[in-house]
Amino acid sequence: MTLQRLKRDNRLSLERDMVEPVEEVQLVVRPEEAGARLDRFLASTLPWRSRSQVARMIRERRVLVGSQGVRAARRLRAGERVVVRLPDPPASIEPVALSVLHEDEALLVLDKPAGVICHPVGRHRYDTLMNSLQARYRRHGQGELDVVPRLCHRIDRETSGVLVVAKDAVVHADVQQQFEHRLVRKAYLAIVRGTLEGELDIAAPLGLAGHAIRMKMGVRPDGHAARTLVRALRRLRGHTLVEAVPLTGRQHQIRAHLEAVGHPIACDPIYGRPGATEPGEEPLVVDAEVVLRRLALHAYYLCIRHPSRGRAELHIVAPLAPDLASAVARLA
């Protein structure tokens, strides 16, 4: 499969259908990039590759300008097409274990572990959830036995919990429409800092925070409407276990809203870290012992209307992930 770069910038902003493994990346040189050396162009465009890796790819003729292998010092011209042929997967890559919560002829619902990336991106090309789904369901050339898995939505790398996968394009489109029209009911569990009591209805518009951390969202009057319901479930030592129900679907919505009300999620590498200029680990420590090193957020409940079973509601629950359950026990 080939990825065609959008002409927005050279950071590989891509519209892609990740149902096939990526074999090469195609880039088009913009007018303002004309005159750049090939190696410097690639080093700025492929942020997951070091300068030495870029140089090696050029030497091995895995980088073509037009249809020709060229030198690293070659100056690029506007409109030229640069093709980067990606290496074969290493034999040592371990597949991601698939924890199945529900499966039928149309849908697969997984309990995604924390730390697992959904789609190939950057240096993570072979160790993602989609790679394991491909290995399990694709049967090229075998007709109906060849199932093409498609993720219906995404959850952050460090978030665990419910993730829905469609087994064909029609089901995928149906479920995505349900997400887009806010017909899907979702709920999360989170360990937040401080003592939170009762219930909160957080209605605060969200937009890019204009922070040094580019992906960070924040409450701002010109942002997009966002609403999250939060309910305290259990008081913990210096923390609270809460249920968070997003009624809209903004990026980092729960994380940004909880930070805005003074109760950021524990171990959040972006939110609740005053003065932070880049993402960083902030472990949860109890009695001088680290008990959690990842974002304390878990997608525990989801309800959709089944696309091929008379629109009957499908309710899925993922038990609290073991590392979060252990952290709750230590804080109780």
C-alpha angles and dihedrals in degrees: 000000000000125000115216112207120231112234095240102099141328096262092093099256095184139186102207142164103221097198092108129049115261113249102170143004123223121205130184119211112236122216093254090053095053113122095030119133113253094238093050092045091054094043090057094041099046103048092176091062123076122222090256092052091049090050091051093050090052092049091049091053092243089128118069130185104205098330097321134095109232141182123277090244093055110130113230127228127215113270096021116138118231116198120197114195108207121221124254116268116272115253091230097066111120115216119242111257111244114222105196120208096172137359134178138147093291109026142041119194118195136192098227115210120229114261095035120121116219101211133025109268134157113334091348100086103133108022098067134111091251091056090056092046090052091051092050102044111023116097104170114211094009100106114217091010089067104089117186109209117212126187111233094200140349138240125199120274094249094044119093129203147056118019124171123216124188122214097210140024096254094053090044092054092047095052093043089053089054090054093046093050092046094243093132117091115214136176133185136197119219140173107225132187120258133011114307119181134192121347135321130200104202111194107171128139115243132210139148108307095221086235130148085252097075098204095051117119126205143179110273132158094237093049129107119280112266133174131185129179114213127191127184112233106172136005113230135181103292089337143067132222107226141179114227122195115190111209090186130037109234123152112274088353099155093042094049095044094050091049089049092058093047099258108099119183114266116260093012105160093204112026126060094023107115113213095010113150098184137021113279142168118265108179125205109246126197120183091345091307125112108235100169134025102177139064107292094228127117129181097220105163137036133166125191135162109255109245096215106028103072092283090287113168115259113205117197127186125187112197115238108282113260095244091052092045089052091050091051090051092051092049096044 
